[in-house]
Amino acid sequence: MKYLIILNDAPYGSERSYNGLRLAGSLAKQEGDSVSVFLIGDAANCAIGGQTTPNGYYNIERMIKGLASKGSQIGICGTCMDARGIRPEMVTEGSKRSTMDELTRWTTEADKVLVF
């Protein structure tokens, strides 16, 4: 099954992006399933590299790297990156600048779309 998870919220605060990435990580462990994650709006900040969090606190950057290491695609809305001053060299390994056209393709190809 192909899953697309769309995240809208900032990396820290409401925990919506955290919970979406938790689900993505769990789905990515299932044999034969694929997971794509699209970061839009304030969720574009989830892909900024160099995040430092207190011991015992979740780290969104590590979660994204973990998903990418399992073969998940991580796309970041390019317009949202520009609006927030996020340059390509600032994003964490495994994530990439993306477009609405790519989100459209991922959506039409997905068996299930989940929005956080």
C-alpha positions in Angstrom: 0.0 0.0 0.0 1.2 3.5 -0.8 0.7 6.1 2.0 1.0 9.9 1.7 1.2 11.9 4.9 0.8 15.7 4.6 2.0 17.7 7.6 1.0 21.3 8.1 2.2 22.3 11.6 5.5 23.5 12.9 7.9 20.9 14.3 7.4 21.7 17.9 4.3 23.0 19.7 1.1 21.2 18.9 2.8 17.8 18.3 0.7 17.3 15.2 3.8 16.9 13.0 5.4 14.7 15.6 2.4 12.4 15.7 2.2 12.4 11.9 5.9 11.4 11.7 5.4 8.7 14.4 2.6 7.2 12.2 4.8 7.5 9.1 7.6 5.6 10.9 5.3 2.8 12.0 3.8 2.5 8.5 7.3 2.5 6.9 8.2 -0.6 8.9 5.5 -2.7 7.2 6.9 -4.9 4.4 5.7 -3.9 1.0 4.3 -0.5 2.0 5.7 2.8 1.0 5.4 6.2 2.7 5.8 9.7 1.3 5.7 12.8 3.5 5.0 16.3 2.3 5.8 19.2 4.5 3.7 22.3 3.7 3.1 25.6 5.5 4.8 25.8 8.9 5.7 22.1 8.6 8.5 23.2 6.1 10.4 24.1 9.3 10.4 20.4 10.2 13.1 19.8 7.6 15.6 22.4 8.9 18.8 20.6 9.8 20.8 21.0 13.0 17.9 20.8 15.4 19.0 20.4 19.0 16.4 19.3 21.6 16.8 18.5 25.3 17.6 14.9 26.3 14.5 12.8 26.4 12.6 15.1 24.0 11.7 14.0 20.5 13.7 15.4 17.6 11.9 15.9 14.3 15.1 16.1 12.3 16.1 12.6 13.5 12.6 11.3 12.7 12.8 12.6 9.1 16.3 11.1 8.7 15.0 7.8 10.0 12.1 7.8 7.5 14.5 8.7 4.6 16.8 5.8 5.6 13.8 3.5 5.2 13.3 4.7 1.6 10.5 7.2 2.3 10.3 10.3 0.2 10.2 13.6 2.1 9.1 16.6 0.0 9.1 20.2 1.2 6.8 22.8 -0.4 9.2 25.1 -2.3 6.9 28.2 -1.9 6.7 27.5 1.8 10.5 27.3 2.0 10.8 30.6 0.3 8.3 32.3 2.5 10.2 31.2 5.6 13.7 31.9 4.3 14.6 28.2 4.2 17.4 27.6 1.7 18.2 24.2 0.2 21.5 23.9 2.1 19.5 24.3 5.3 17.4 21.2 4.9 18.1 17.9 6.6 19.5 14.9 4.7 16.9 12.9 3.0 14.4 15.7 2.4 14.1 17.8 -0.7 12.5 20.9 -2.1 9.3 19.9 -3.9 6.3 21.4 -5.7 2.6 21.3 -5.8 2.9 19.3 -9.0 4.8 16.6 -7.1 2.3 16.7 -4.3 -0.5 16.3 -6.9 1.3 13.2 -8.4 1.9 11.7 -4.9 -1.8 12.2 -4.0 -3.1 10.6 -7.2 -0.7 7.7 -6.8 -1.4 7.1 -3.1 -3.8 4.5 -1.8 -4.3 6.5 1.4 -3.7 10.2 2.2 -3.5 11.3 5.8 -3.3 15.0 6.8 -1.9 16.3 10.1 
